[in-house]
Amino acid sequence: MFGIFDHKKAGSAEILFGSTFESRESRVEIKNPYTKEIVSSYPVCSAADAKKALQIAQSASKESAKSPLYQRIKWLEDVAQKLRERENLFTKLIVDEVAKPYAFAKIEVERCAETIELTAKELINLHGETIATDAMPSGREALAYYKRVPVGVSSCITPFNFPLNLVAHKIAPALGAGNAVVLKPTPEAPLCAFELAKLFVESEYAITDALSVVYGDAEVGGELVSNPIPRVVSFTGSAQVGRIIMQNAGIKKVSLELGGNAATFIDKSADIADAAKKCAFGSFYNSGQVCISLQRIYVHDAIYDVFAKALANEAKELKIGSPYEENTFMGPLINEDAVLRAKRWVASAIDEGAKVLYGGEEVDGIFSPTVMVDVRDDMQIICEEVFAPIVSLVKVASYEEAVEKINASPYGLQYSIFTNSLKDAKRFIDDAEAGGVVVNDIPTVRFDIQPYGGIKHSGIGKEGPKWALEEFTDVKSVVIF
């Protein structure tokens, strides 16, 4: 036994061509980022495999579209129930494959079940409305209405940082809306996605061949994007890849949840202790590997030094170590390349004049929570998404200066403000150029029931069950005389 789980036995993901499981001799092995032990593997796939999966989905989409709503609701409810019954298994898979600390892996399983359940509830409200065609002089009386219909086939591509819940945020509404889906999960966590997919295809309420799973990187992903069969491409990942998808997708709906450069403003009226505690969580949760991880903190110059010290003290208190221990807050980054990038971010900032107040080093294979001070707007460390446990503090003289600097980013996912001024809180809601705004907490806050998605380089479209169902459906207008 090691920590909580016995993870000596590696699991195997398989290709899922509709209802058929297929293995391959050629496989890619996945190592736990902390223990470096092999924990899972997946079969090597090609563009031909992706094309085959899309063709199966195209045939299955006809049955999916005709399936009764109650069946799809029962399907999602059944999957959510079985997921809850297998909480320990899925928690273990998340810890094994991406080294997310046990406590947060367990929370992700719970959130995944909730996402699927919320989607089932929202399906009841997936309807249109009647339209008064005689409202204008040029019109005439008729029975007119619109309804929402499934798009047909959806390609879903998911990332490593939430390898279970972000899969559910795509495939649950896509399948629930009556589509067929081809899923390409992150190469870092193939088994998480495969085991979740099995719950869907093995359910007694499953629609035959409605879900396929293939694996790989650019070759497989490129086929899922450029092939004319899918009518929706739903992708969560980097802005760089999102740009490539936009260039190659052709005429189809594209939903992109891309990078962020989340920021907050600490006003001089804020509760410093409360803000520091919350900012430490938002900056270092999941080792900073979150699109809405707190990266930039703009602090009023009247409280800058006091806040910086409080934040550093909070960082020191975080439990860093094995992700298999129940009380661990932060484990390792996803791989060695991510560690090297983090080191380069810090070195670059130091060369440009910033200072490390706390952290900045790799300790026992884990890059430590890092607080950077004396950071300026022109430094690379706050201009791009770092995706590491690094937060930068910038001194500002006013609310206006803070908002101007926050909005200067090409990203616009989520921002926040800490203030006891109701006037400034209301101003910030309107002034912040982002898809989401949080008052008196970190921009890392996300409730799965809410709409989630950014503006500018942070993406197109919204997630959250209600809004994702709109992404995976089309509006059909009907007129009857």
DRENSEGU-489479 format. One record per residue (C-alpha): residue in three letters; x, y, z. Coordinates in steps of 0.1 Angstrom, whole numbers, plus 5000, padded with zeros to 4 digits. Layout:
ALAXYZ
...
END
This chain:
MET500050005000
PHE501150354993
GLY499250625011
ILE495550575006
PHE495450354974
ASP497150044962
HIS498150174928
LYS500649904918
LYS498349754891
ALA498149974860
GLY494750004843
SER494149994805
ALA491950224785
GLU490550084753
ILE489250244721
LEU485450264721
PHE483950244687
GLY480350294697
SER479449984717
THR482549794707
PHE485749784728
GLU488949744709
SER492549704722
ARG495849744705
GLU499349604710
SER500849944705
ARG500150144736
VAL501250464754
GLU502050424791
ILE501050694817
LYS503250754847
ASN502050914879
PRO503651264881
TYR504651204917
THR505650844921
LYS506850804884
GLU505150464884
ILE503150334854
VAL499450374864
SER497650334831
SER497950304793
TYR496050374762
PRO496050234726
VAL497750434699
CYS495150574675
SER495250724641
ALA493250974620
ALA491650664604
ASP490350564639
ALA488950904645
LYS487250894611
LYS485750544618
ALA484450674652
LEU482850974635
GLN481150744609
ILE479750524636
ALA478450834654
GLN476850964622
SER474850644619
ALA473950644656
SER472851004656
LYS469650914638
GLU468550694667
SER469750944692
ALA467751224677
LYS464551004678
SER465150874714
PRO462450984739
LEU463451254764
TYR462651034794
GLN465150774782
ARG467951034780
ILE467051174814
LYS467150824829
TRP470450754811
LEU472151054827
GLU470650984861
ASP471750624859
VAL475350724851
ALA475450974879
GLN474250714904
LYS476850454893
LEU479550724894
ARG478650794930
GLU478750424938
ARG482250414924
GLU483550724940
ASN486750554954
LEU487650414920
PHE487350744902
THR489050934929
LYS491950684927
LEU492150724889
ILE492351104891
VAL495151084917
ASP496950814897
GLU496950984864
VAL497351354871
ALA498451354908
LYS495651584919
PRO495651564957
TYR493251314971
ALA490851564988
PHE490351764956
ALA490151444934
LYS487351334956
ILE485551664952
GLU485951644914
VAL484151304914
GLU481351464934
ARG481151764910
CYS481151534880
ALA478151344893
GLU476451684900
THR477151804865
ILE475551504850
GLU472551534874
LEU472151904866
THR472151824829
ALA469351574834
LYS467251834852
GLU467952094825
LEU466751864797
ILE463151924808
ASN463552294800
LEU465152244766
HIS462252374746
GLY461152664723
GLU458252894723
THR455353014701
ILE455753334680
ALA453053584670
THR453453604632
ASP450853874629
ALA452754114652
MET453754334622
PRO451554464593
SER453454254568
GLY452653934587
ARG449653714589
GLU448153474613
ALA449753124616
LEU450852874641
ALA454552944644
TYR457052824669
TYR460652714672
LYS462052404688
ARG465552294697
VAL466951994679
PRO470151794682
VAL472951894659
GLY473851534650
VAL477451454658
SER479751634683
SER483551614686
CYS484551674722
ILE488251734732
THR489151764769
PRO492151864791
PHE494151704819
ASN493551944848
PHE489951824854
PRO490051484836
LEU486651374848
ASN484351674854
LEU485351854822
VAL484551534802
ALA481051534818
HIS480551904810
LYS480751814773
ILE479451464768
ALA476451484793
PRO474751774775
ALA475751654741
LEU474251304746
GLY471351434767
ALA470351664738
GLY470051364715
ASN473451374697
ALA476151114691
VAL479651204704
VAL483251124697
LEU485351204727
LYS489151254726
PRO490251284762
THR493651424773
PRO496551184767
GLU497551244804
ALA494451084818
PRO492950834794
LEU491650594820
CYS489550854838
ALA487650924806
PHE487350564795
GLU485850444828
LEU483350724827
ALA482450644791
LYS481950274801
LEU479250394826
PHE477450554797
VAL477650274772
GLU476950004797
SER473850174811
GLU470549994805
TYR469250324791
ALA472150374767
ILE471550464730
THR473450214709
ASP476750354695
ALA476050704706
LEU479450744723
SER482950664710
VAL486350734726
VAL489650764707
TYR493050884719
GLY495951084706
ASP497251434699
ALA497351644668
GLU496651374642
VAL493551244659
GLY492351584670
GLY492851724636
GLU490451464621
LEU487851534647
VAL487951904639
SER488251914601
ASN486051624592
PRO482651744579
ILE480651484599
PRO480651664633
ARG478451974635
VAL479952084668
VAL483552084680
SER483752144717
PHE487352204730
THR488952294763
GLY492652384762
SER495152644752
ALA494452954731
GLN497152844707
VAL495352514699
GLY492052704699
ARG493252924671
ILE494252624650
ILE490852474655
MET489152794643
GLN491352784612
ASN490552424604
ALA487052344616
GLY485252464585
ILE481552554586
LYS480352414619
LYS479652534654
VAL482852574676
SER482852604714
LEU486152694728
GLU487052714765
LEU490652854763
GLY493253004785
GLY493053274811
ASN495153524830
ALA492953554861
ALA493453864882
THR492054034913
PHE492254374929
ILE492854404967
ASP491354744977
LYS492654925008
SER489254865024
ALA489454485020
ASP489854235048
ILE493454165043
ALA493553835063
ASP490553695045
ALA491853805011
ALA495253655016
LYS493853325027
LYS491553304997
CYS494253424973
ALA496553154985
PHE493952894976
GLY493153044942
SER496853084933
PHE498052734943
TYR495052504940
ASN495852214916
SER499352354914
GLY498052654895
GLN496952424866
VAL493552584863
CYS492352824835
ILE491053054863
SER493953004886
LEU494753344902
GLN497853474885
ARG497853854889
ILE497054034922
TYR496854414920
VAL497154554955
HIS496454914966
ASP499855064976
ALA498555155010
ILE498354785020
TYR500754634995
ASP503554525020
VAL501154405046
PHE499154195021
ALA502354055005
LYS503553935039
ALA500153785047
LEU499953595014
ALA503453455018
ASN502553335053
GLU499453165039
ALA501652995013
LYS503952865039
GLU501152695057
LEU499952495027
LYS500652115030
ILE502852015000
GLY503651654992
SER502151324981
PRO498851354964
TYR497851024980
GLU497651175015
GLU494351315026
ASN495651635040
THR497851735011
PHE496952064995
MET499352074965
GLY501151804947
PRO503451804916
LEU502951964882
ILE501751734854
ASN505251664840
GLU508851774838
ASP508252014810
ALA505752204832
VAL508352224859
LEU510952364835
ARG508452624823
ALA507752734858
LYS511452774865
ARG511852984834
TRP508953204844
VAL510553284877
ALA514053334862
SER512653564836
ALA510853774862
ILE513953794883
ASP516053904853
GLU513454184847
GLY513654314883
ALA511054114902
LYS511753934935
VAL510753604950
LEU509053664983
TYR508353294989
GLY509052974970
GLY510452974935
GLU512152634939
GLU511552264933
VAL511552064965
ASP511351684964
GLY510051694929
ILE507351954936
PHE507652314924
SER506752514955
PRO504052774958
THR505653094946
VAL504853454955
MET506553724933
VAL506654084943
ASP507854414926
VAL506254284894
ARG505554534866
ASP503054524838
ASP505554474811
MET507054154826
GLN506453834807
ILE505253654839
ILE501953844839
CYS501453894802
GLU500953524795
GLU499253234812
VAL501753054834
PHE499752744844
ALA501952684874
PRO501852774912
ILE503153124907
VAL501353444916
SER502553794909
LEU501754104930
VAL501554444913
LYS501254774933
VAL498555024922
ALA497455364935
SER493755344927
TYR490755134916
GLU490955294882
GLU494655194877
ALA493854844888
VAL490954794864
GLU492954934835
LYS495854694842
ILE493554394847
ASN491754464814
ALA495054504795
SER495354124792
PRO494453964758
TYR492453714779
GLY489153764796
LEU487953454815
GLN487353554851
TYR488353854874
SER487553944909
ILE487754224935
PHE488154234973
THR486554554987
ASN484154675013
SER482954954990
LEU479654864974
LYS480155144949
ASP483454994937
ALA482054644937
LYS479154754914
ARG481554944892
PHE483854644888
ILE480954424877
ASP480554664847
ASP484154754842
ALA485854414842
GLU486254284807
ALA485653914814
GLY483153634811
GLY482853614848
VAL483153844878
VAL483553754915
VAL483254004944
ASN485053934976
ASP486453604966
ILE488953464941
PRO488353454903
THR489053074906
VAL485453034919
ARG483352824895
PHE479952674902
ASP479052404877
ILE475452524875
GLN476552874863
PRO477352984828
TYR481152964823
GLY483253094795
GLY485453384785
ILE485753664760
LYS488753784739
HIS491353504737
SER489653314764
GLY487253154741
ILE483853134724
GLY480652984739
LYS479552884774
GLU479652574795
GLY477352484824
PRO474552234817
LYS471852484806
TRP474152674783
ALA476052374770
LEU472652224759
GLU472252534737
GLU475752474722
PHE474852124713
THR471452194697
ASP470152394667
VAL466952604666
LYS464352484641
SER461652734631
VAL458252594622
VAL455252764606
ILE451852594601
PHE448952744581
END
